[in-house]
């Protein structure tokens, strides 16, 4: 980590790099959450389809 020894503040370049890295991480996490939501929707629909199929079979 490059730090200015006089005032111990991270360099502007480092701060910018960390902001970019954090934004990229947020974007990846949001995409993963979106993908999981899609999988949940798919599984809920599949469950509903199976329940419907089961309900029409003789007991």
TORLO-292317 format. One record per atom (N, C-alpha, C): y, z, x; residue in three letters. Coordinates in steps of 0.05 Angstrom, whole numbers. Atoms other than C-alpha are relative to their C-alpha. Last residue first. Layout:
BEGIN
((Y; Z; X); ALA);
...
This chain:
BEGIN
((4; -27; -12); UNK);
((-829; -99; -1085); UNK);
((-29; 5; 6); UNK);
((13; -19; 19); UNK);
((-821; -174; -1096); UNK);
((-5; 27; 15); UNK);
((29; 0; -4); UNK);
((-771; -207; -1048); UNK);
((-12; 20; -20); UNK);
((12; 20; 18); UNK);
((-701; -220; -1075); UNK);
((-30; -1; 3); UNK);
((-3; -7; 28); UNK);
((-672; -156; -1047); UNK);
((-13; -20; -19); UNK);
((19; -22; 7); UNK);
((-699; -168; -977); UNK);
((1; 6; -30); UNK);
((27; 12; -1); UNK);
((-663; -235; -971); UNK);
((-21; 21; -8); UNK);
((2; 18; 24); UNK);
((-598; -203; -995); UNK);
((-28; -12; -1); UNK);
((3; -18; 23); UNK);
((-607; -146; -944); UNK);
((-3; -17; -26); UNK);
((27; -11; 0); UNK);
((-620; -198; -890); UNK);
((-5; 19; -24); UNK);
((18; 22; 6); UNK);
((-557; -237; -907); UNK);
((-29; 11; -2); UNK);
((-3; 6; 28); UNK);
((-516; -173; -908); UNK);
((-20; -21; -9); UNK);
((11; -23; 14); UNK);
((-543; -152; -840); UNK);
((1; -6; -30); UNK);
((29; 3; -3); UNK);
((-527; -221; -812); UNK);
((-15; 22; -15); UNK);
((8; 23; 17); UNK);
((-457; -217; -840); UNK);
((-30; -3; 1); UNK);
((-3; -9; 28); UNK);
((-448; -148; -809); UNK);
((-8; -21; -19); UNK);
((23; -17; 6); UNK);
((-476; -174; -743); UNK);
((1; 11; -29); UNK);
((24; 16; 1); UNK);
((-427; -232; -741); UNK);
((-24; 17; -8); UNK);
((-2; 16; 25); UNK);
((-368; -188; -759); UNK);
((-26; -16; -3); UNK);
((4; -19; 22); UNK);
((-389; -138; -704); UNK);
((0; -16; -26); UNK);
((29; -6; 1); UNK);
((-396; -195; -654); UNK);
((-6; 19; -23); UNK);
((14; 24; 10); UNK);
((-326; -220; -671); UNK);
((-30; 6; -2); UNK);
((-5; 2; 29); UNK);
((-298; -149; -663); UNK);
((-14; -24; -13); UNK);
((17; -20; 12); UNK);
((-332; -145; -595); UNK);
((4; 0; -31); UNK);
((28; 10; -1); UNK);
((-300; -210; -573); UNK);
((-19; 19; -14); UNK);
((1; 22; 19); UNK);
((-231; -185; -595); UNK);
((-29; -11; -2); UNK);
((-1; -13; 26); UNK);
((-242; -119; -557); UNK);
((-2; -22; -22); UNK);
((26; -13; 3); UNK);
((-262; -159; -495); UNK);
((-2; 13; -28); UNK);
((19; 22; 5); UNK);
((-200; -203; -502); UNK);
((-28; 11; -5); UNK);
((-5; 9; 27); UNK);
((-156; -141; -508); UNK);
((-19; -23; -8); UNK);
((9; -21; 18); UNK);
((-188; -111; -446); UNK);
((4; -9; -29); UNK);
((29; 0; -1); UNK);
((-179; -175; -406); UNK);
((-11; 19; -20); UNK);
((9; 24; 13); UNK);
((-106; -181; -428); UNK);
((-30; -2; -1); UNK);
((-4; -4; 29); UNK);
((-93; -108; -410); UNK);
((-10; -25; -15); UNK);
((21; -19; 9); UNK);
((-124; -119; -341); UNK);
((3; 4; -30); UNK);
((25; 15; 0); UNK);
((-81; -181; -330); UNK);
((-22; 18; -10); UNK);
((-1; 19; 22); UNK);
((-19; -142; -350); UNK);
((-26; -16; -3); UNK);
((3; -15; 25); UNK);
((-38; -86; -303); UNK);
((0; -18; -25); UNK);
((27; -9; 1); UNK);
((-48; -134; -245); UNK);
((-6; 15; -26); UNK);
((16; 24; 7); UNK);
((19; -168; -259); UNK);
((-30; 8; -3); UNK);
((-6; 7; 28); UNK);
((53; -100; -261); UNK);
((-17; -24; -9); UNK);
((13; -19; 17); UNK);
((18; -79; -197); UNK);
((4; -6; -29); UNK);
((29; 6; -1); UNK);
((39; -143; -162); UNK);
((-15; 19; -18); UNK);
((4; 25; 16); UNK);
((111; -133; -185); UNK);
((-30; -6; -1); UNK);
((-4; -7; 28); UNK);
((111; -61; -160); UNK);
((-5; -24; -18); UNK);
((23; -16; 9); UNK);
((82; -83; -94); UNK);
((2; 7; -29); UNK);
((23; 19; 1); UNK);
((134; -138; -85); UNK);
((-25; 15; -10); UNK);
((-2; 16; 25); UNK);
((190; -89; -104); UNK);
((-24; -19; -3); UNK);
((-17; 24; -3); UNK);
((165; -44; -48); UNK);
((1; -14; -27); UNK);
((15; 24; -4); UNK);
((137; 24; -68); UNK);
((19; -24; 2); UNK);
((1; 16; 24); UNK);
((188; 80; -59); UNK);
((-18; -24; 6); UNK);
((27; -1; 12); UNK);
((176; 131; -4); UNK);
((-3; -15; -27); UNK);
((-1; -13; 26); UNK);
((250; 138; 10); UNK);
((-26; 1; -15); UNK);
((-25; -16; 4); UNK);
((255; 125; 85); UNK);
((0; 14; -27); UNK);
((3; -27; -11); UNK);
((182; 103; 96); UNK);
((25; 18; -5); UNK);
((-23; -4; -18); UNK);
((187; 43; 50); UNK);
((0; 29; 9); UNK);
((-20; -19; 10); UNK);
((117; 37; 23); UNK);
((22; 2; 20); UNK);
((-25; 1; -16); UNK);
((67; -19; 30); UNK);
((21; 17; -12); UNK);
((-23; 0; 17); UNK);
((0; 0; 0); UNK);
((25; 0; 18); UNK);
